[in-house]
Amino acid sequence: MTLISEAQQLAQDLDLAVFPVSAQKRPIHKGWREKASRDPAEIEKLFSTPGAALIGVPAGPDNDIMAFDLDFGHDPTPEERQRLSDWLASHQDWIERNARLHQTRSGGLHVITLYPQDNQPPRLMAPKFEVIREGFFFVWPSAGSGYEVLQVPDEMEEPTAPMLTPLGGFEYGDGGSLMSADEADRTMRSDGAAGARHDALLRMTQDWASGHPELDWEGLCATFDIWFTDIYGDLIEEERLSQLLDWYVDPGGQPAGELGRAMAGVKTTPEQANNMLAAAVHAAGGAAGLGLGMNPSPKGSVLKPKLKPIEGSILAAYDPTSDLELQPWLIEGLLRRKGNMGITGMSGVGKSTVAAAWIAGMLAGDGPSVGLPDLDPLNVAWLNAEEEAADLMRHVQVAQRELNLSVEGRLMVAGEETLDRIEHGLSLVIMEGREAVINEPLVDKLAEEIRAAEIDVLMADPITEFNDGEENNRGHAKLLNRAFRMIAQRAGVAVVYWAHTGKPGSSDPPGWYRDDIYSQRGSSQNVGSLKTAATHWPMTPGGLKAKEAWEWVRRAKNGEVPNLTAVTVVKVKNHPRFWRMAYQLKPSALDEDIAVAHPVDFDEAVLTLQQAHGSDEGISMTRLAEVIVERMGIGTHKGGVVNKQMEGEAGWPQGMRADRANGKSFIALWSGGVVCTVDGRRFSARLEGSNGAAWTCVVREV
């Protein structure tokens, strides 16, 4: 069954309203309380949203359900574990007859009952022991969720009064100097004054820190922020919500913001307390060294309210003694961890073939075999909106076998079929009316899967396929880059994307954009945001005119001449050398339908092309000599007659003048005589005469 069908079945069988939750147990939609539904059509719509991974069930009278959440799975102390076990033992008979039991994926236990009609459940029972009551939700077991159904009773009942009595004999949080947990919950749900919500926040942060003793200050703030937003985000006005969840480190190195100060107070040392007090006194105008004393304000004066500081510092002071460290290289000289690299190339240049070789090398931890610098085995995610996932895997598999590479890392792929499977496909920028916006659910979903798979490199090919906005609009391009940065930051992944160039003009050679990183279709804003920018272009022999070069590319793709492409870095931050590498694209010996990119030293590739061009030109001349012998016979043939009969048919230059078209080079080649073999007999065809319009072609047997 799919997640959608499981959710529909649950709603039908147990009459429960449900809504989608991410793999991190976060609601996919704001306003999840109102959006939770029993209607099959609405459930299908809700659970089709990108990121839907689990089934959420709201607790409360509407669903007539609640859960005791016993957190055995997050390292309770021996005393806490014993307290949870004692509670279960004291109510064992009742639970076996009247409650569902679900095991959570962390190893905890949900004891699920009907919702009490006349007795409001408490929010907290004890450390590691919460009640999931009205306003909160829990995750229902589904395929692959990690949650498991342990027990299903014949009939569920409401819990007894003793079961709803918080456990005694311990101090929760700060021992009771603040409002109770229930009062804090009611305050957050009400339209109470800001001061009351501040007091409620103090209580909640005490409880949160007690329940998560393994986290540092930033971890406490970050996880509390997520939990609080999921539960209360749609109940509190946006401005006040932002104030409550404000946390950062001020320029003095102290925790700041309403949430930051509240959470810092949980484990405040005397030194921290003194530092915070001194900073507060200074901000209010106090004199240094006065302790609690404050400078009196002049009579009749009024302290002007200060603007709320922007979260975090915008400017950072230079400290010449500090150790300044950049993000480490993931691939030396090319890509840093959490960095981004863009490669620009014309359509059909072989970007997917080169990308597959790179990925094979990354998975193996063997950079040199695919033309890259040394690297460790990497995990890679490949998004390609132009090929199906199976084709992408086949590309990598063939490259791996052809180049004799092992597989140490992990590869995850998403191909063009994803465009039909989810709303907006793989587009990270979508249009809402006339406005372009970041596709937040897709960003979250990708970051979630990438983080879960411990991906090191995200490869997107080509970048235009991820933007439903206007590719030439700088603002839309900026949004796309921001979306990729959001994924990089949230998942800790480096991003590599491939971009198409504009189409060269009819008189331009195929390598027209070879070193132009600003030639990609769309805004140059993309290039400005990159740490590393490179170009990917087809290599052709030097000296060819546009028409000849395009013909060379056509023949290269047909296998008549070497098919060589090059990738050259044009911009790289904080590295002295620019990397470049040539690749020969050849059909695999194992699968002729798939080309493999074989790395070739750049200078050797240039020499190979020139040698191939000379050899190819000689072969062409030999074939032309054969045609002359076959059509014109042995003897002396005047230029005018030869021109008329051979023009176009065998490539004989029109007019044969040294000062026209390629006549000069053609005459130079043929003046020494071109030898060919026809029906086992050898002939020489040679031009004789002086500069001018008329030439004589002499054909003899040798």
Secondary structure, 3 states (H helix, E strand, C coil): CCHHHHHHHHHHHHCCCEEEECCCCCECCCCHHHHCECCHHHHHHHHCCCCCCEEEEECECCCCEEEEEECCCCCCCHHHHHHHHHHHHHCHHHHHHHCEEEECCCCCEEEEECCCCCCCCCCEEECCEEEECCCCEEEECCCCCCCEEEECCCCCCCCCCHHHCCCCCCCCCCCCCCCCHHHHHHHHHCCCCHHHHHHHHHHHHHHHHHHCCCCCHHHHHHHHHHHHHHHHCCCCCHHHHHHHCCCEECCCCCEECHHHHHHHHHHCCHHHHHHHHHHHHHHCCCCCCCCCCCCCCCCCCCCCCCCCCCCCCCCCCCCCCCCCCCCCEEECCCEECCCEEEEEECCCCCHHHHHHHHHHHHHHCCCHHHCCCCCCCCCEEEEECCCCHHHHHHHHHHHHHHCCCCCCCCEEEECCCHHHHCCCCCCCEEEECCEEEECHHHHHHHHHHHHHCCCCEEEEECHHHHECCCCCCHHHHHHHHHHHHHHHHHHCCEEEEEEEECCCCCCCCCCCCCCCHHHECCCCHHHHCCCEEEEEEECCCCCCCHHHHHHHHHHHHCCCCCCEEEEEEEEECCCCCCCEEEEEEEECCCCCCCEEEEEECHHHHHHHHHHHHHHHHHHHHHHHHHHHHHHHCCEEEEHHHHHHHHCCCCCCCCCCCCCCCCHHHHHHHHHCCEEEEECCEEEEEEEECCCCCCCEEEEEEC
